Amino acid sequence: MTTFIDEIIQDLLNSEIPLSQTVIVLPSKRAGSFFTKNLKKKLKDEICFLPKTLSIEELVEDISGLVPASQTQLQVELYHIYRKQFNQGEPEPFLNFLGWGQTLLGDFNEIDRYLIFTKSFFDYLSAIKELNHWSTDTTSTLVSNYLIFWKSIELYYNNYKTHLESLGLGYQGMLYRKAVETIDSYLKENTQNYFFCGFNALNSAEQTIIKKFLERSTTKIYWDIDPYFLKDENHVASTFIKGYLKNWKELNAINSIIPQKVSYYNSQKTISATGISQNIGQIKYTGQLLSKLSQEELENTAVILGDEALLLPLLNSLPSNVLALNVTMGLPLQQVAQAAFFENWFQLQLNRQESGYYYKDVLSILDQQYAILLLGDARLKIKKEITQKNLVYINPLRLENDAVHSATLKLIFNPWLNNSENALTSILGTIQMLKEILLPQKNWLQLEFLHAFLELFTQLKNLNDSYTYLGDIKTLKQFYRELLSKETLDFRGDPYSGLQIMGVLESRVLDFKNIIITSLNEGTFPSGKSQNSFIPFDLKIEYKLPTYREKDAIYGYHFFRLLQRSENINLLFNNEAGGLNSGEKSRFLLQLSTDPDVKYTYIEKTASASVSLKPKKLKHIEKTPQIIEAIKKHAQSGFSPSALTTYIRNPIDFYYRYVLGIQELDEVEDIIAHNTLGTVVHETLEKLYEPYINTPLTADILKRMMSSVDKEVRKQFDIWYNAVHIDTGKNLIIFNVAKQFVRNFLLHEQRDVSDGNEIIIKALESKYSVPIREGIALKGTVDRIDKVNDVLRVLDYKTGKVDKYHLVVKEWEELITDYNKQSKAFQVLCYALMLSKTEGLPEFTEAGIISFKNLNAGFLKLSKDRNASITVELLQDFESHLLKLIDEILDINTAFVEKEV
């Protein structure tokens, strides 16, 4: 395959022009690197001076004599001029300016790149803005300020340029306009031979500069365009070049060269367009395509990412046969995991209250990689303290005293007090500490990430020292985010070997035998009608500024140019219509499929990335003598009903919790949890009834209890729930629910007493532990034992909803195997059995549940065969099945097998 660069080199070597007196100007630095590499390969062992290669931006910078300023400095300097010139009241704060300053800079850039006569342009623009508000009857302050701004826009523009030029700086468009102004003097001083290669969409300044060069006989321009596109009157790929060939009077047969004599595009080749669901599906499919290529083929293969955000997924999906690769795109710094540390740190400080830091913000930052490096085990102590004490807001000074005395901890949790200088001092100090940790470990990748953050925050520190605009934390965070979104980490390696991964613009002038292009959907490739500009569409048309139409033509040129010399082409698009533009394939694919005059074969198909699904394997843990020994120890101390029902629900959970001793993770309750609500209700009822044990309840007693409900519920919440704001939000609702549960229960008791029933509380929260066989005990806590008339009742409180059918025992086998249907009946029978073995049961005994969410149903009695009495025979039957369940738990030959949920 002969590439465009090879054709230029051949033409250059065939000419008599000395290489040392030649300057090659290309669209990008990367193209220049490939040109030099290919030229060296062509010269082989010949000794000579190579030509100089420049990107168009480098040439313009050289001509203008100005230095391009960073986007950060450009924004700050523009705001500086805006504040200085603004004399109509109070200027916008810097935080608001960040929302529109970048757009305004972009418009200034376009105005200069296209050499617009600014006086008439800005008059026209302000008139349009005023016309938009002509129908307003009464002029508001907002509208007045808006119109004043647009009338002052020319003043801002002129003063901004003067200010930058005094600093020797400029934005890109300013450099272009300056280069046009100084091109004549530059050409007098530079007599070298200039070759312009591979240009397509040129702005007005570039056209003026290149045409000035072309006036010299030693200048040549090489167009990278297939003859097939030039012959087609309407083909999008030739939109710009066709216009230059037609309108530039400076062009002639000698200096305007299209090296390609025959059409490579319109030749025998296969183009495969594949529709795949979602972006990740495309990336996985790309990996499959690459896995089929040999090492030799990979050397001449490029993956073009239509959506550059897919770089990280692609790098993680490359097959094992990709031994070498070159990534021309930078890795966005905001995609680095470590960026979350600084994001969480800003959030921590912004959410800070007088009472301290919100616990979720503290836990978030403690789980970040940098916090782990800095704090080590100290962070675990802090997390433990937060969860154990249920701290919703944490005082940093108290945190230091109780958890660990550490300079690092103080650095992280010292309040910034809404001061950007405090923030940057803390951040830069922390970065220095991280550097001291990572350097001895020789963790070069982490150090590379850290250095990028150091540069970013140092840049912010320098700006903060020079200007006062970043005063508060919110503004600092917003500016940090803007900088972060533009910062990239460049990959290092051999740029010429292995698989090439690049964005669309990096592919300019380069040719590959095998190409894979992703994200060929409308709205992505091409990007569609989005215009981030204050300049109205009609005004852009009037002054020949680029619109989305030109942008689409640029995308079209890059796309079809990539196909020219390629032989194996795979085009991927998302075919799932799951959102805006997601399932609409690119118009370029439609153009490929409908062109009637082509010789290539176009195939469109659908595919999916191969996914190997492994059938879910239920966990299976064989019992060992050590496991049996651990269970026996637990049996001696006593099985609780909840332990046994855990085994019934899922044996593997029993193994984790009661054999291995793994407890559920403690979490802070900023919203009162259901189990805490249950505990508060239980404890409140115990405290209210406690003074009246063995005393018949009366209406007066229950009335006294009712008057104490609010006080007792609040007291129990203070004990069981450490919350600062219990009287607001969801917590207030749950607090009132708890009070209502208790009140409703007392009202229910009052009705029973009024109906003539005698209620005597015999015991509350009684703890039992009874042997049921040698070495095996049953233990538990019974919420309430009372006597209603002549019937002894064993009661369990439930704050959740329980229905009658939950307490109907149908089959004994089902009782020890079906958790969902029989767990509550099982629990109540355990309590009755313990009471029977400890104290014996009178003739009339019942057991059941009071459900606070089903209080109208009253006392829900356990029943077997429609008999609600707890008899000796009933308990004997239950005990035999209970022992059967325990024997299964203790049986070394019965493994713990996970149940399917």
Buried (B, 14 or more C-beta within 10 A) or exposed (E): EEBBBBBBBEBBEEEEBEBEEBBBBBBBEBBBBBBBEBBEEBBEEEEEEBBBBBBBBBBBBBBBBBEBBEBBBBBBBBBBBBBEBBEEEEBBBBBEBBEEBBBBBBBBBBBBBBBBEBEEBBEBBBEBBBEBEEEEEEEEEEBEBBBBBBBBBBEBBBBBBEBBBEEEBBBBBBBBBBBBEBBEEBBEEEEBBBBBBBBBBBBBBBBBBBBBBBEBEBBBBBBBBBBBBBEBEEBBBBBBBBEBBEEBEBBEEEBBBBBBEEBBBBBEBEBBBBBBBBBBBBBBBBBEBBEEBEEEBBBBBBBBBBBBEBBEBBBEBBEEEBEEBBBBBBBBBBEBEBBBBBBBBBBBBBEBEEEBBBBBBBBBBBBBBBBBBBBBEBBBBBBEBBBEEBBBBBBBEEBBEEBBEBEBBBBBBBBBEBBBBBBBBBBBBBBEBBBEBBEEEEBEEBBEBBEBBBEBBBBBBEBBEEBEBBBBBBBBBBBBBBBBEBBBBEBEEEBBEBBBBBBBBBBBBBBBBBBBBBBBBBBBBBBBEEBEBBBBBEBBEEBEBBBBEBBBBBBBBBBBBBBBBBBBBBBBBBBEEEEEEBBBBBBBBEBBBEBEEBEBEBEBEEBEBEEEEEEEEEBEBEBEEEBBEBBEEBBEEBBBBEBBBBBBBBBBBBBBBBBEEEEEEEEBBBEBBEEBBBBBBBBBBBBBBEEBEEEEBBEEBBEEBBEBBBEBBBBBBEEBBBBBEBEEEEBEEBBEBBBEBBBBBBEBBBEBBEEEEEBBBBBBBBEBEBEBEEEBBBBBBBBBBBBBEEBBBBBBBBBEEBEBEBBBBBEBEEBBBBBEBBBBBBBBBBBBBBBBBEBEBEEBBBBBBBBBEBEEBEBBBBBBEEEBBBEEEBBEBBBEBBEEBBEEBBEEEEBBBBBEE
